[in-house]
Amino acid sequence: MGSLEIGGQRLAYTEYGTGPRLTILLHGLLFNQRMHDALARALAERGHRVVTLDLLGHGDSDRPTDKWRYSMPAFGAQVIALLDELGADEAVLLGTSLGANVALEAAVRAPERVRGLVIEMPVLDHALIGCAIAFTPIMIALTAGEPVMRGVSRLTRLIPRRRLPWQADILLDWVRQHPAPSAAVFQGLFFDRIAPPREEREAIAAPALVIGHQFDIVHPFSDAGMLAEELPHGTLMQAHSLIELRVAPKRLTDEIGAFLDECWLPRAANVRARAS
C-alpha cells in the first residue's frame, strides 16, 4: 500500500503487479478500493501493473467533513495526481458507478494521460429519478439520523474485517464509517455536476469499453448505451447482472483483459484492431 497527498489530504492506494502497462481501478460511492481487489489481482496476473485508489472520503483515505472538497471534477483531479505520484505518463482508467464518472472526469481533464477507459455502470442523464429515490433516504439517515448512524458505525467496526468475505466487507464499509464525512460526500456531489456534459464526453478520443446491465434504476442500461454511442471509440457490453463482476467474474474479466491488451498495442495497430 502507498499514499499521496493532495490539497493537504492523504489518499491511500494499493499496487498489484509491475510493468509499463498501468491500469487505475476506481470504486463506487462510499465503497472502498477492496471492491476491485480480485479484479486487480487477475489483471496483474495477465501482465498489467494495477493500482486501486481510495478517493477522498472513502476507505483508508482521509475523510474531511468539508462538503466543498467533494465533487466529480475534484475526484478526477485526484486520479491525475495519482498518475503524477506513480511517475506514469498515461494509464487505462477503469471505474464502477461513481468511479465510472470519475474516470470520465479525468479523461476530459487530461486526455493525453488516458490510454483507454473501462466504464462500468455510468450514472448519467437517465439516472436522475433513480438516484433521487435511492439516495435521498440515505442522505436523510446520514444527516438527520446521525446519532443513530454513529451507534451503528461503532457496532460494525467491532466486526473483524479479516474474517469476512471481501464482498461482505465492502458492503459493511457503507455503515462502518463515521456518518458525518459520508454525508459530506453525498452533499458535495449533489451540489456539483454528476458527470462531464455531453459535448465534453463526445470529445473523449480514448478507446472505451462501456459495461451496463438491465433492471437498475441508479445505473440504467440506457445510460451505458447512450455513453457508448457518444464516445467516438466506444463499445457497449452487457453484464448479466449488477454483481456479475463481483461473484462470477470470469467472462467480464476476460473481456476487460483483452480490451486492456488492445489499448496497449502501438497506436496504429490499436486503430486497426478496433476497426476489425
VMD Tcl script that draws the C-alpha trace (Angstrom):
set ca {
  {0.00 0.00 0.00}
  {1.05 3.58 -0.60}
  {-0.29 7.08 -0.14}
  {-0.08 10.53 -1.68}
  {-1.09 13.98 -0.51}
  {-3.24 16.40 -2.48}
  {-4.61 19.63 -1.06}
  {-3.36 18.69 2.39}
  {-5.34 15.43 2.35}
  {-3.92 11.91 2.28}
  {-5.14 9.39 -0.31}
  {-4.44 5.66 0.03}
  {-3.71 3.31 -2.85}
  {-2.51 -0.26 -3.42}
  {-0.31 -1.61 -6.22}
  {-0.53 -5.02 -7.87}
  {1.95 -6.31 -10.43}
  {4.67 -4.43 -12.26}
  {5.47 -3.19 -15.73}
  {4.72 -0.25 -18.01}
  {1.05 -1.08 -18.73}
  {-0.74 0.75 -15.92}
  {-4.44 0.45 -15.06}
  {-6.14 2.50 -12.33}
  {-9.25 0.99 -10.71}
  {-11.84 3.34 -9.15}
  {-14.54 2.22 -6.70}
  {-18.21 3.08 -6.25}
  {-19.85 5.64 -3.95}
  {-18.97 5.06 -0.25}
  {-17.28 1.78 -1.14}
  {-13.52 1.31 -0.94}
  {-10.73 0.01 -3.13}
  {-11.23 -3.54 -1.87}
  {-14.22 -3.88 -4.20}
  {-11.71 -4.25 -7.05}
  {-9.18 -6.45 -5.23}
  {-10.00 -9.67 -7.11}
  {-10.07 -7.90 -10.47}
  {-6.78 -6.15 -9.72}
  {-5.09 -9.46 -8.94}
  {-6.50 -11.09 -12.08}
  {-5.31 -8.26 -14.32}
  {-1.88 -8.24 -12.64}
  {-1.56 -11.94 -13.43}
  {-2.09 -11.01 -17.09}
  {0.95 -8.74 -17.03}
  {-0.57 -5.39 -16.08}
  {0.51 -3.03 -13.35}
  {-2.71 -2.27 -11.48}
  {-3.37 0.36 -8.83}
  {-6.55 0.68 -6.77}
  {-7.31 4.05 -5.18}
  {-9.43 5.17 -2.24}
  {-10.87 8.52 -3.32}
  {-11.08 11.26 -0.70}
  {-13.77 10.44 1.86}
  {-13.58 6.71 1.20}
  {-11.78 3.69 2.61}
  {-8.38 4.40 4.16}
  {-8.05 7.88 2.66}
  {-8.69 11.00 4.74}
  {-12.36 11.78 5.34}
  {-12.83 15.52 5.97}
  {-16.31 16.86 6.66}
  {-15.98 19.89 4.35}
  {-18.61 19.49 1.63}
  {-16.69 21.70 -0.81}
  {-13.89 19.14 -1.00}
  {-16.13 16.60 -2.75}
  {-17.04 16.85 -6.43}
  {-16.57 14.80 -9.58}
  {-14.01 17.27 -11.01}
  {-12.08 17.13 -7.72}
  {-12.10 13.32 -7.81}
  {-10.88 13.44 -11.42}
  {-8.00 15.67 -10.33}
  {-7.10 13.09 -7.65}
  {-6.71 10.43 -10.35}
  {-4.34 12.64 -12.35}
  {-2.41 13.40 -9.15}
  {-2.05 9.64 -8.63}
  {-0.53 9.30 -12.11}
  {1.96 12.03 -11.19}
  {2.77 10.25 -7.93}
  {3.39 6.98 -9.79}
  {5.53 8.71 -12.43}
  {3.18 7.45 -15.16}
  {2.61 9.34 -18.38}
  {-0.66 7.54 -19.06}
  {-2.94 4.75 -17.87}
  {-6.13 2.91 -18.62}
  {-8.84 4.00 -16.19}
  {-11.49 1.55 -15.01}
  {-14.29 2.85 -12.83}
  {-17.52 1.49 -11.40}
  {-20.56 3.73 -10.76}
  {-19.05 6.77 -9.01}
  {-15.67 5.58 -10.29}
  {-17.03 5.42 -13.85}
  {-17.99 9.09 -13.74}
  {-14.66 9.96 -12.11}
  {-12.83 8.21 -14.95}
  {-14.77 10.35 -17.44}
  {-13.81 13.48 -15.49}
  {-10.14 12.51 -15.58}
  {-10.39 11.83 -19.32}
  {-11.74 15.31 -20.08}
  {-9.31 16.94 -17.64}
  {-6.15 15.33 -19.06}
  {-6.97 13.40 -22.26}
  {-3.29 12.89 -23.08}
  {-2.90 10.86 -19.85}
  {-5.70 8.37 -20.61}
  {-4.78 5.38 -22.76}
  {-8.25 3.83 -22.54}
  {-11.42 3.67 -20.44}
  {-13.47 0.85 -18.95}
  {-16.71 2.43 -17.77}
  {-18.86 0.09 -15.66}
  {-22.34 1.32 -14.69}
  {-22.11 5.05 -15.52}
  {-24.58 7.39 -13.82}
  {-25.84 9.85 -16.44}
  {-28.98 11.55 -17.75}
  {-31.44 8.68 -17.29}
  {-30.45 8.01 -13.67}
  {-31.86 11.22 -12.16}
  {-35.10 9.78 -10.77}
  {-33.43 6.55 -9.66}
  {-30.73 8.44 -7.76}
  {-33.34 10.62 -6.05}
  {-35.29 7.52 -4.96}
  {-32.24 5.56 -3.83}
  {-30.06 8.22 -2.25}
  {-32.46 10.67 -0.59}
  {-33.25 8.27 2.31}
  {-29.52 7.63 2.75}
  {-28.75 11.37 2.92}
  {-31.52 11.83 5.48}
  {-30.20 8.95 7.58}
  {-26.63 10.30 7.50}
  {-27.68 13.83 8.48}
  {-30.92 13.86 10.50}
  {-30.20 10.36 11.80}
  {-26.51 10.93 12.55}
  {-26.68 9.91 16.27}
  {-28.22 6.56 15.34}
  {-25.76 6.07 12.47}
  {-22.84 6.78 14.81}
  {-24.01 3.93 17.02}
  {-24.35 1.60 14.03}
  {-20.88 2.63 12.90}
  {-19.35 1.79 16.29}
  {-21.03 -1.62 16.35}
  {-20.00 -2.62 12.83}
  {-16.39 -1.57 13.46}
  {-16.23 -4.32 16.09}
  {-16.63 -6.98 13.39}
  {-13.14 -8.26 12.40}
  {-12.51 -7.35 8.77}
  {-10.20 -10.25 8.02}
  {-12.86 -12.82 8.92}
  {-15.34 -11.55 6.34}
  {-15.58 -12.38 2.64}
  {-14.44 -9.29 0.76}
  {-17.91 -8.84 -0.75}
  {-19.43 -8.58 2.74}
  {-16.66 -6.28 3.94}
  {-17.18 -3.68 1.22}
  {-20.92 -3.64 1.93}
  {-20.33 -3.21 5.67}
  {-17.98 -0.33 4.92}
  {-21.05 1.74 3.97}
  {-22.15 1.79 7.62}
  {-18.80 1.19 9.31}
  {-17.55 4.69 8.54}
  {-18.42 7.75 10.64}
  {-21.59 9.28 9.13}
  {-20.52 12.95 9.02}
  {-17.86 12.59 6.28}
  {-20.15 10.25 4.32}
  {-22.91 12.85 4.45}
  {-20.43 15.48 3.25}
  {-19.54 13.27 0.27}
  {-23.20 12.94 -0.71}
  {-23.97 16.62 -0.32}
  {-20.83 17.76 -2.11}
  {-21.56 15.54 -5.09}
  {-25.20 16.56 -5.37}
  {-24.37 20.27 -5.41}
  {-21.97 19.88 -8.33}
  {-22.12 18.23 -11.73}
  {-22.51 14.47 -11.73}
  {-20.58 13.88 -14.96}
  {-18.97 15.83 -17.81}
  {-21.64 17.29 -20.12}
  {-22.44 15.60 -23.42}
  {-20.21 17.86 -25.54}
  {-17.20 17.04 -23.37}
  {-17.96 13.32 -23.42}
  {-18.21 13.37 -27.21}
  {-14.67 14.79 -27.39}
  {-13.06 11.87 -25.48}
  {-10.88 10.16 -28.08}
  {-9.60 7.25 -25.98}
  {-10.94 3.75 -26.74}
  {-13.66 2.85 -24.26}
  {-15.42 -0.31 -23.15}
  {-18.78 0.59 -21.57}
  {-20.37 -2.09 -19.37}
  {-24.01 -1.90 -18.28}
  {-26.84 -4.17 -17.16}
  {-30.61 -4.25 -17.01}
  {-33.05 -3.58 -14.16}
  {-31.11 -0.97 -12.14}
  {-32.68 2.44 -11.55}
  {-29.40 4.02 -10.41}
  {-27.37 2.63 -13.33}
  {-29.90 2.25 -16.16}
  {-28.70 0.34 -19.18}
  {-29.89 3.25 -21.32}
  {-27.13 5.40 -19.79}
  {-24.48 2.84 -20.75}
  {-25.87 2.60 -24.29}
  {-26.04 6.38 -24.65}
  {-22.45 6.79 -23.49}
  {-21.17 4.09 -25.84}
  {-22.79 5.96 -28.73}
  {-21.43 9.34 -27.61}
  {-17.83 8.22 -27.27}
  {-16.05 8.24 -30.66}
  {-14.40 4.88 -29.91}
  {-16.92 3.38 -27.50}
  {-18.03 -0.25 -27.38}
  {-21.04 -1.43 -25.36}
  {-21.04 -4.69 -23.40}
  {-23.94 -6.03 -21.35}
  {-23.28 -7.67 -18.00}
  {-25.65 -10.39 -16.86}
  {-26.34 -8.59 -13.57}
  {-25.25 -5.87 -11.16}
  {-22.95 -8.28 -9.32}
  {-21.55 -10.41 -12.14}
  {-18.06 -8.92 -11.95}
  {-18.02 -9.46 -8.17}
  {-19.41 -13.02 -7.86}
  {-18.89 -14.68 -11.28}
  {-16.14 -12.57 -12.81}
  {-14.50 -14.79 -15.43}
  {-16.43 -13.66 -18.51}
  {-16.15 -9.94 -17.83}
  {-12.56 -10.22 -16.59}
  {-11.57 -11.96 -19.84}
  {-13.25 -9.21 -21.87}
  {-11.64 -6.46 -19.81}
  {-8.23 -8.14 -20.05}
  {-8.50 -8.41 -23.82}
  {-9.55 -4.77 -24.04}
  {-6.58 -3.65 -21.93}
  {-4.20 -5.64 -24.16}
  {-5.70 -3.87 -27.16}
  {-5.30 -0.45 -25.53}
  {-1.56 -1.01 -25.13}
  {-0.93 -2.00 -28.74}
  {1.06 0.57 -30.73}
  {-1.34 3.32 -31.78}
  {-1.64 2.30 -35.45}
  {-2.18 -1.36 -34.56}
  {-4.76 -0.31 -31.97}
  {-6.76 1.56 -34.60}
  {-6.63 -1.43 -36.97}
  {-7.70 -3.83 -34.20}
  {-10.70 -1.69 -33.28}
  {-11.69 -1.30 -36.91}
  {-11.64 -5.08 -37.40}
}
mol new
graphics top color blue
foreach p $ca { graphics top sphere $p radius 0.5 }
foreach p [lrange $ca 0 end-1] q [lrange $ca 1 end] { graphics top cylinder $p $q radius 0.2 }
display resetview
